[in-house]
Amino acid sequence: MVAALCSELDQRKDYLAGMVIDTIYFGGGTPSVLTAGDVGQILDRIKCYFSINDNVEVTLEANPEDLSATFLQELYLVGVNRLSIGIQSFCDDHLRYFGRHHSAAQAFESFHAARNAGFNNISIDLIYGFPGLATEQWDRNVEMAIELSAEHISAYQLMVEPGSLFFKRQQQGNFVPANDEESIRHYQQLTARLGSVGYEHYELSNFCKPGYESRHNSSYWYGAHYLGLGPAAHSYNSESRQWNAAYNKRYLDGISSGRLAFEIEYLSEEEKYNELLLTRLRTSRGLLRTELDGLSIQTRKFFENQVRKMLNVGLVEERATGWIIPEQKWFISDGIIADMMMNR
């Protein structure tokens, strides 16, 4: 797979031609099963073809149980400078419920080991909005994250995706999702507490200390071009989006034959408009007036009509630079955005 990733880079080196690379992200699966040497090999190949920002953000997603002191030191030496650790909870009962392979103790140990290895930009993931999560337990999870002084915290409501463990449990009648009132309460607890200690709520599910927002994820929300490598990886260049074959064998067969297996869609004006809303309005920056400039007069008029309705009922706020959904409405932002989209 590592050889295939490097070969895909060889084949697609012109996709971001002329751009300086600001972020590199190892994610979308379990990249912490790679060796540090594997990660270094991929980084070296990227440097062969692209100009790299001197301050490049290089993130690796990792499970706590994979982060030994030696592995962390090796990662740091090959150029990884940011970690995203999938902690999810500091309660062992919750971790067993999620089917995770690490314990709360391992979560703490991995975080401290990363600090000792030199990492000063660490993100942790937490999950809320699942049945049986008591207010006191969620409070404790948030307090533990604050106590660790993580630079970045991502907090996600448990979603039941088709094919997932919880989807199967639900189909079998063994799982009932938390109700909306519980999830809203968890979200409000989270935003209030993190805000009280100085974390910035810069995107729907993401919080950071000042200056530590995820530059990589922000590039998605603000429309930057990106190249995705590997099975099921997506790429985007403003005009089209393409995604690689999801199955490993089909991906590897395509790489070895020199004909990458992928699908592509060219974005219509309607799709570009809808994506502007979906990405920008989930952030504290919001949608800028200048970002509508490339759209037709008809589409801009449609937006003006839709946003006026939202302004009238307080679901959107207008500022000199553009429009935002106020933070207290972010939990229902999906519905607000859907009501503003074309052909929803």
C-alpha positions as CSV (number, residue, x, y, z in Angstrom):
1,M,0.0,0.0,0.0
2,V,2.8,2.4,0.8
3,A,4.4,1.7,-2.6
4,A,1.0,2.2,-4.2
5,L,0.6,5.6,-2.5
6,C,4.0,6.7,-3.7
7,S,3.2,5.5,-7.2
8,E,-0.1,7.4,-7.2
9,L,1.9,10.5,-6.3
10,D,4.1,9.8,-9.4
11,Q,0.9,9.6,-11.6
12,R,-0.8,12.6,-10.1
13,K,2.0,15.0,-9.4
14,D,0.4,17.7,-11.7
15,Y,-2.9,17.9,-9.9
16,L,-1.8,20.7,-7.6
17,A,0.7,22.2,-10.1
18,G,2.1,25.5,-8.9
19,M,0.6,25.3,-5.4
20,V,2.7,25.5,-2.2
21,I,1.6,22.7,0.1
22,D,0.5,24.0,3.5
23,T,-0.9,20.9,5.1
24,I,-0.4,17.1,4.8
25,Y,-2.8,14.8,6.6
26,F,-2.5,11.0,7.2
27,G,-6.1,10.0,8.0
28,G,-9.2,8.5,6.8
29,G,-8.5,5.1,8.3
30,T,-5.9,3.9,10.8
31,P,-2.6,5.4,9.6
32,S,-1.0,4.7,13.0
33,V,-0.5,1.1,11.9
34,L,2.2,2.4,9.5
35,T,5.7,2.5,10.7
36,A,7.4,5.9,11.1
37,G,9.6,4.8,8.2
38,D,6.5,4.3,6.0
39,V,5.3,7.8,6.9
40,G,8.7,9.2,6.2
41,Q,8.9,7.5,2.8
42,I,5.5,9.0,1.7
43,L,6.6,12.5,3.0
44,D,9.9,12.2,1.0
45,R,8.0,11.4,-2.2
46,I,5.6,14.4,-1.6
47,K,8.7,16.6,-1.3
48,C,10.0,15.3,-4.6
49,Y,7.1,16.9,-6.5
50,F,5.8,19.8,-4.5
51,S,6.9,23.0,-2.9
52,I,6.3,22.7,0.8
53,N,5.6,25.6,3.2
54,D,8.4,26.0,5.8
55,N,5.6,25.9,8.4
56,V,3.8,23.0,6.9
57,E,1.2,21.3,9.2
58,V,1.7,17.5,9.1
59,T,-1.0,15.6,11.0
60,L,-1.3,11.9,11.7
61,E,-4.5,10.3,13.1
62,A,-3.8,7.7,15.7
63,N,-5.3,5.3,18.1
64,P,-4.0,5.6,21.6
65,E,-3.0,1.9,21.7
66,D,-0.6,2.5,18.8
67,L,1.3,5.3,20.3
68,S,4.4,3.9,22.1
69,A,7.1,6.3,23.2
70,T,9.5,5.0,20.6
71,F,7.0,5.3,17.8
72,L,6.1,8.8,18.8
73,Q,9.8,9.8,18.8
74,E,10.3,8.3,15.4
75,L,7.2,10.1,14.0
76,Y,8.4,13.4,15.3
77,L,11.8,12.9,13.7
78,V,10.4,12.1,10.2
79,G,8.4,15.3,10.2
80,V,5.0,14.7,11.8
81,N,4.3,17.8,13.9
82,R,0.6,17.4,14.8
83,L,-1.3,14.4,16.2
84,S,-5.1,13.7,16.2
85,I,-5.7,11.1,18.8
86,G,-9.0,9.2,18.8
87,I,-9.6,9.1,22.5
88,Q,-13.5,9.4,22.3
89,S,-14.0,9.0,26.0
90,F,-12.1,8.8,29.3
91,C,-14.6,6.3,30.7
92,D,-13.7,2.6,30.2
93,D,-17.4,1.6,30.1
94,H,-17.9,4.0,27.1
95,L,-14.9,2.6,25.3
96,R,-16.1,-0.9,25.6
97,Y,-19.5,0.2,24.4
98,F,-17.9,1.7,21.3
99,G,-15.8,-1.4,20.7
100,R,-12.5,0.5,21.2
101,H,-9.3,-1.4,21.9
102,H,-7.8,1.2,24.3
103,S,-8.5,2.0,27.9
104,A,-8.9,5.4,29.6
105,A,-5.5,4.8,31.2
106,Q,-3.9,4.2,27.7
107,A,-5.5,7.4,26.5
108,F,-3.8,9.5,29.2
109,E,-0.5,7.6,28.7
110,S,-0.5,8.2,24.9
111,F,-1.1,11.9,25.3
112,H,1.7,12.4,27.9
113,A,4.0,10.2,25.8
114,A,3.3,12.5,22.8
115,R,4.2,15.5,24.9
116,N,7.4,13.9,26.0
117,A,8.3,13.2,22.3
118,G,8.1,16.9,21.5
119,F,4.5,17.3,20.1
120,N,3.1,20.7,21.1
121,N,0.1,20.5,18.8
122,I,-2.3,17.7,19.8
123,S,-5.9,17.2,18.9
124,I,-8.2,14.8,20.7
125,D,-11.6,13.4,19.7
126,L,-14.6,13.0,22.0
127,I,-18.1,11.6,21.4
128,Y,-21.4,12.7,23.0
129,G,-25.0,12.2,22.3
130,F,-25.2,8.4,22.9
131,P,-27.7,6.6,25.1
132,G,-26.6,6.2,28.7
133,L,-24.1,9.2,28.7
134,A,-24.9,10.9,32.0
135,T,-24.4,14.6,32.5
136,E,-21.8,14.0,35.1
137,Q,-19.9,11.6,32.8
138,W,-19.8,14.0,30.0
139,D,-18.7,16.8,32.4
140,R,-15.9,14.6,33.4
141,N,-14.8,13.8,29.9
142,V,-14.7,17.5,29.0
143,E,-12.8,18.3,32.3
144,M,-10.2,15.6,31.5
145,A,-9.7,17.1,28.0
146,I,-9.2,20.6,29.6
147,E,-6.8,19.1,32.3
148,L,-4.7,17.6,29.5
149,S,-4.5,21.1,27.9
150,A,-5.0,19.7,24.4
151,E,-4.5,22.4,21.8
152,H,-7.5,21.2,19.8
153,I,-10.6,19.3,20.7
154,S,-13.0,17.7,18.2
155,A,-16.4,16.6,19.6
156,Y,-18.9,14.7,17.6
157,Q,-22.4,13.5,18.2
158,L,-22.7,9.8,17.7
159,M,-24.1,9.2,14.2
160,V,-25.5,5.8,13.1
161,E,-24.1,5.2,9.7
162,P,-25.3,2.3,7.5
163,G,-23.0,-0.7,7.9
164,S,-21.6,0.4,11.2
165,L,-21.6,-1.5,14.5
166,F,-24.4,0.6,15.9
167,F,-26.5,0.4,12.7
168,K,-26.4,-3.4,13.0
169,R,-27.4,-3.2,16.7
170,Q,-30.2,-0.8,15.8
171,Q,-31.4,-3.2,13.1
172,Q,-31.4,-6.0,15.7
173,G,-33.4,-3.9,18.2
174,N,-30.4,-3.6,20.5
175,F,-29.7,0.1,20.2
176,V,-31.9,3.2,20.5
177,P,-30.1,6.5,19.7
178,A,-30.1,9.3,22.3
179,N,-32.9,11.8,21.9
180,D,-32.3,15.3,20.5
181,E,-32.8,16.9,23.9
182,E,-30.0,14.9,25.5
183,S,-27.6,15.7,22.6
184,I,-28.4,19.4,22.7
185,R,-27.7,19.4,26.4
186,H,-24.3,17.7,25.9
187,Y,-23.4,20.2,23.1
188,Q,-24.4,23.2,25.2
189,Q,-22.4,21.9,28.2
190,L,-19.4,21.4,25.9
191,T,-19.5,24.8,24.3
192,A,-20.1,26.7,27.5
193,R,-17.3,25.0,29.4
194,L,-14.6,25.1,26.7
195,G,-15.5,28.7,26.0
196,S,-15.1,29.6,29.7
197,V,-11.4,28.4,29.7
198,G,-10.5,30.2,26.4
199,Y,-11.1,27.6,23.7
200,E,-12.3,29.1,20.4
201,H,-15.4,27.5,18.9
202,Y,-14.3,28.0,15.3
203,E,-16.4,25.3,13.6
204,L,-19.4,23.3,14.4
205,S,-17.6,20.4,16.0
206,N,-14.1,21.9,16.6
207,F,-12.5,23.9,19.4
208,C,-9.0,25.2,19.7
209,K,-6.7,27.3,21.8
210,P,-6.0,30.6,20.0
211,G,-3.8,29.9,17.0
212,Y,-4.3,26.2,16.9
213,E,-7.2,25.6,14.6
214,S,-6.8,22.7,12.3
215,R,-5.3,24.3,9.1
216,H,-6.0,21.1,7.2
217,N,-9.7,20.8,8.0
218,S,-10.1,24.6,7.6
219,S,-8.8,24.3,4.1
220,Y,-11.8,22.0,3.3
221,W,-14.3,24.4,4.8
222,Y,-12.8,27.4,3.0
223,G,-12.6,25.8,-0.4
224,A,-8.9,25.1,-0.9
225,H,-7.8,22.6,-3.6
226,Y,-6.6,19.3,-2.3
227,L,-5.2,16.0,-3.5
228,G,-6.3,12.8,-1.9
229,L,-4.2,9.6,-2.1
230,G,-5.2,6.1,-1.4
231,P,-8.4,3.9,-1.5
232,A,-11.6,6.1,-1.3
233,A,-9.6,9.3,-1.1
234,H,-11.2,12.4,-2.5
235,S,-9.6,15.3,-4.5
236,Y,-11.0,18.7,-5.3
237,N,-10.0,21.6,-7.6
238,S,-13.1,23.9,-7.6
239,E,-14.4,22.6,-10.9
240,S,-14.6,18.9,-10.1
241,R,-14.4,16.3,-7.4
242,Q,-13.0,12.9,-7.9
243,W,-12.7,9.9,-5.6
244,N,-10.6,6.7,-5.8
245,A,-11.9,3.2,-5.8
246,A,-12.8,2.2,-2.2
247,Y,-11.7,-1.4,-2.3
248,N,-8.1,-2.0,-1.7
249,K,-7.7,-4.6,-4.5
250,R,-9.3,-2.5,-7.1
251,Y,-7.2,0.5,-6.1
252,L,-4.0,-1.5,-6.1
253,D,-4.8,-3.1,-9.4
254,G,-5.4,0.3,-10.9
255,I,-2.1,1.7,-9.6
256,S,-0.1,-1.3,-10.9
257,S,-1.6,-1.0,-14.3
258,G,-1.0,2.7,-14.5
259,R,-4.7,3.5,-14.8
260,L,-6.0,4.8,-11.4
261,A,-9.5,3.5,-10.7
262,F,-11.6,6.6,-9.8
263,E,-14.9,8.4,-10.5
264,I,-15.3,12.1,-11.2
265,E,-18.1,14.6,-11.1
266,Y,-18.0,18.1,-12.6
267,L,-19.7,20.6,-10.3
268,S,-22.7,22.5,-11.7
269,E,-23.3,26.1,-10.5
270,E,-26.1,24.7,-8.3
271,E,-23.7,22.3,-6.7
272,K,-21.0,25.0,-6.2
273,Y,-23.6,27.2,-4.5
274,N,-24.8,24.4,-2.2
275,E,-21.2,23.5,-1.2
276,L,-20.5,27.1,-0.4
277,L,-23.4,27.0,2.1
278,L,-22.5,23.6,3.5
279,T,-18.9,24.4,4.2
280,R,-18.7,28.1,5.0
281,L,-21.8,28.4,7.3
282,R,-20.5,25.7,9.6
283,T,-17.7,28.0,10.7
284,S,-17.3,31.1,12.8
285,R,-16.1,33.1,9.8
286,G,-19.2,32.3,7.8
287,L,-19.9,33.0,4.2
288,L,-18.1,36.0,2.8
289,R,-19.8,38.4,0.3
290,T,-16.9,38.0,-2.1
291,E,-17.4,34.3,-2.3
292,L,-20.6,34.8,-4.2
293,D,-18.9,36.8,-6.9
294,G,-18.3,33.8,-9.2
295,L,-22.0,32.9,-9.2
296,S,-24.6,34.0,-11.7
297,I,-27.0,36.9,-11.0
298,Q,-29.8,34.4,-10.8
299,T,-28.1,32.3,-8.2
300,R,-27.1,35.4,-6.1
301,K,-30.8,36.5,-6.2
302,F,-31.9,33.1,-5.0
303,F,-29.4,33.4,-2.1
304,E,-30.6,36.9,-1.2
305,N,-34.2,35.7,-1.1
306,Q,-33.3,32.6,1.1
307,V,-31.0,34.4,3.5
308,R,-33.6,37.2,4.0
309,K,-36.0,34.6,5.3
310,M,-33.4,33.3,7.8
311,L,-32.4,36.9,8.9
312,N,-36.0,37.6,9.6
313,V,-36.3,34.7,12.1
314,G,-32.9,35.1,13.7
315,L,-31.3,31.9,12.2
316,V,-28.7,33.9,10.3
317,E,-26.8,37.1,11.2
318,E,-25.5,39.6,8.6
319,R,-22.2,41.3,9.1
320,A,-20.1,43.7,7.1
321,T,-18.1,40.8,5.6
322,G,-21.0,38.4,5.0
323,W,-23.3,36.1,6.9
324,I,-23.0,33.6,9.8
325,I,-25.2,31.2,11.7
326,P,-24.9,32.3,15.3
327,E,-23.1,29.9,17.6
328,Q,-26.2,29.1,19.7
329,K,-27.9,27.8,16.5
330,W,-25.0,25.7,15.2
331,F,-26.6,22.5,16.5
332,I,-29.4,22.9,14.1
333,S,-27.3,24.4,11.3
334,D,-27.8,21.4,9.0
335,G,-31.5,22.2,8.8
336,I,-30.9,25.9,8.4
337,I,-28.5,25.3,5.5
338,A,-30.8,22.8,3.9
339,D,-33.6,25.4,3.8
340,M,-31.3,27.8,1.9
341,M,-30.0,25.3,-0.7
342,M,-31.1,24.9,-4.3
343,N,-33.3,21.9,-5.3
344,R,-33.1,20.5,-1.7
